[in-house]
Amino acid sequence: MRRYSFDTAALALALGSAAAGAPTSSKQMEAEKLASVQKHAWGHTKDGRSVHLYTLTNATGMTMKVTDYGCTIVSLTVPDRHGNPADVVLGYDRLADYLEASPYFGAVVGRFANRIADGKFALNGRTYTLATNNAPGGIPCHLHGGKTGYDKVTWDATAIVKDGATGIRFHYVSPDGEEGYPGRLNITVHYWLYDDNELRVEYEATADQATPVNLTQHSYFNLGGHDSGTILDHELMVAADHITPVNEGLIPTGELKPVAGTPFDFREPTAIGERVNHDDAQLRYGLGYDHNFVLSRWDGKLRLAVSLYEPKSGRLLEILTTEPAIQFYCGNFLDGSNVGKGGHAYQHRTGLCLEPQHFPDAPNQPQFPSCILSPGEVYRHTSVYRFSAK
């Protein structure tokens, strides 16, 4: 069974600028000048690997900076309702800070995003032991791929341009046994910045042994601007009727809990700060929102999962995904110790994450949608981040 397959158009990649053809209007020529990918040296990892920073600009002037260290989105500059740009993701100015103290700012995380209970799972009659690099509530677990997950490796990168979009192709081969996972995993991630201010992220992977796979993008968003303060005024809609409730260690209990009548009901746009401090056991466990929302009517096809609106700027983010769930984390563990771009210290709840994914601890919970990729199958996951203003 191909658990991850879904209909998708074939990608037509073209290196460099558009080929010569019919006469081009001055407006089209100006757009072609604006749309570009620039590459710059950005330092070295501790083991001496060269790291680069890529700047993608679309035809309308929106820009994204991304590095091959962790496929990390360093900045994402988006206009507000008046056309004024602001960088809407948290991050650092220097590679050194990503190497030392990043809470997964902007990175691709895996081999398994989110948590695995006790850092263990059984597969095909064998028990695998992973690093326990997180301990919410004093209960150890495996988080986001371990001590050296995909956020902490340097990927091969290629700049690409196609009609209406600029992009980066990232490639990494995760060897058998890396961080304790079985099988060699061959991974490709595409970032596409379209001229209509849409960021499309496409993941594909194959394995030579059965292995859990759950990849996601871990940007921290603040639509007012990364240095604008709290995200509690952002209005959030999540197309989810249930969450997977957790225990004190933030591991799912295996249940599906309806959101109706609870602080987790975001089926209609609601300010994040409206109920985040309610007296609710789930909110106490997560110190706020840090939960897996089960998306309605999952069929593996791309559909709207989330909308996020910041009323002062008018910026709107819509997320479409092929995944069955979204992890919503509202920056509960930010405490000012991460001093980011422009010397700005990121305080409590000044950024939020919306991570399309499979369910946490899925390798240990067979009632959850399977995350096991077998030889001969292809893991495919697409998520679209659509920016606009109103």
C-alpha positions, -999 to +999 in steps of 0.1 A: +000+000+000+013+035-009+002+054+022+017+087+011+007+089-026-016+117-039-022+133-073+003+160-082+013+177-114+048+169-127+073+196-119+089+214-149+122+227-136+143+252-156+177+266-146+184+303-150+161+329-165+132+323-189+141+313-225+138+338-252+105+337-270+076+360-280+080+397-275+078+407-239+061+437-223+080+461-202+060+449-172+069+413-178+106+423-183+105+441-149+090+410-133+117+388-147+144+412-133+128+410-099+124+372-098+157+357-088+177+335-065+210+348-051+236+326-032+261+339-006+286+322+016+273+322+052+301+305+073+310+270+083+296+243+106+317+231+135+330+202+114+341+226+086+312+222+061+305+253+041+270+269+046+252+292+022+224+316+024+200+319-005+178+349-012+147+342-032+127+372-047+094+368-065+081+391-092+061+412-067+091+418-044+084+393-016+116+378-004+127+347+015+161+339+028+169+302+034+201+284+043+212+249+034+219+243+072+187+225+082+167+238+052+162+268+075+140+297+065+159+327+080+135+354+069+103+359+050+093+394+041+056+400+034+037+432+027+009+445+050-025+460+038-006+492+029+022+474+010+047+479+038+070+448+041+080+431+074+099+399+082+072+376+097+094+347+109+116+345+140+153+337+135+189+349+137+212+371+117+242+348+121+248+311+114+266+308+147+234+314+166+216+286+147+246+263+156+244+271+193+209+279+205+180+275+180+146+261+191+142+248+156+136+283+142+126+279+105+140+244+100+128+211+085+127+186+113+128+148+111+133+119+106+102+120+129+088+154+137+073+158+172+076+133+201+081+096+204+074+082+239+105+071+259+125+073+226+115+038+217+093+020+191+089-015+178+088-023+141+088-057+124+096-075+156+125-053+166+127-026+192+146+006+182+160+030+208+164+067+200+179+096+219+157+111+246+164+148+240+133+163+256+116+159+289+083+179+294+069+173+328+102+155+337+092+126+314+119+119+288+109+115+251+125+117+216+118+151+199+121+162+162+146+136+151+170+136+181+202+153+191+213+157+154+181+158+135+176+172+100+176+207+114+213+203+123+227+189+091+239+206+059+218+197+029+229+198-008+211+227-024+203+238-060+187+271-070+159+266-095+136+289-115+104+280-133+076+300-148+060+321-120+083+309-092+118+308-078+129+279-057+155+258-039+159+220-042+174+205-010+187+169-009+200+148+020+207+111+024+201+100+060+222+068+066+209+036+081+211+039+119+213+077+120+199+088+154+188+052+159+164+050+130+164+020+106+171+023+069+187+047+045+164+075+038+168+095+006+151+129+010+143+158-014+126+190-002+116+218-026+108+254-015+089+273-042+082+311-038+055+320-063+047+354-077+013+355-059+031+354-025+026+317-020+053+295-005+050+259-015+070+232+004+072+197-012+088+167+005+096+134-011+115+104+004+123+067-002+138+041+021+156+008+018+141-005+050+108+001+067+111+032+089+089+059+105+089+092+085+073+124+095+088+156+081+076+192+087+085+228+086+091+245+119+089+282+113+078+305+141+054+331+127+045+366+139+025+383+112+030+417+128+067+413+122+092+391+140+100+420+164+065+432+170+056+416+203+029+391+213+010+368+190-019+366+213-039+390+192-036+368+161-069+353+150-066+316+143-088+292+125-080+254+124-102+231+104-102+204+132-130+188+151-106+169+175-072+171+192-051+142+204-050+149+242-017+144+259-004+133+293+020+153+314+049+143+291+030+157+261+026+122+246-008+115+231-030+093+253-044+076+221-078+092+223-094+117+200-110+145+220-137+168+205-128+205+205-164+216+209-169+234+242-132+236+250-104+262+246-092+242+216-122+251+194-107+272+166-132+261+140-142+298+137-115+325+138-106+332+174-079+353+191-052+331+205-051+350+237-089+347+243-086+312+260-049+304+263-049+309+301-081+290+309-080+265+337-078+234+315-056+203+322-044+201+286-033+238+287-015+232+320+004+203+305+015+223+275+019+256+294-005+268+267-012+255+233+012+228+222-011+202+207-019+181+177-051+191+159-067+164+138-078+179+105-113+171+093-119+149+062-083+138+056-079+120+023-043+128+015-052+157-009-042+193-005-069+213+014-072+243+036-061+235+072-054+269+089-059+306+086-040+331+107-049+368+107-031+397+124-055+426+126-031+455+130-011+448+098-040+430+079-016+401+070-033+368+064-016+334+063-035+304+049-020+269+052-030+241+029-016+206+035-019+170+025-011+159+061-037+146+086-028+170+114-013+203+125+007+209+156-001+243+170+025+257+194+021+293+207+057+299+219+052+290+255+089+282+261+103+314+246+117+335+274+139+362+260+170+341+260+170+337+222+183+371+209+173+371+173+175+393+142+184+429+149+193+421+185+156+415+193+150+392+223+121+368+216+099+368+247+071+346+259+045+339+231+060+363+205+060+336+179+039+306+170+043+274+150+018+256+128+034+223+118+016+201+092+024+165+103+014+130+111+003+123+147+029+125+175+040+090+188+024+074+158+051+046+157+037+034+191+000+039+184-014+017+157-048+033+158-032+065+144-026+070+107+005+050+098+038+069+095+057+038+083+074+041+049+084+007+033+108+000+005+091+005-029+068+033-015+073+070-018+067+095+010+051+127-004+039+156+016+030+191+003+022+222+024+013+256+010+017+289+029-004+315+012+002+351+022-021+381+015-035+412+033-069+426+039 
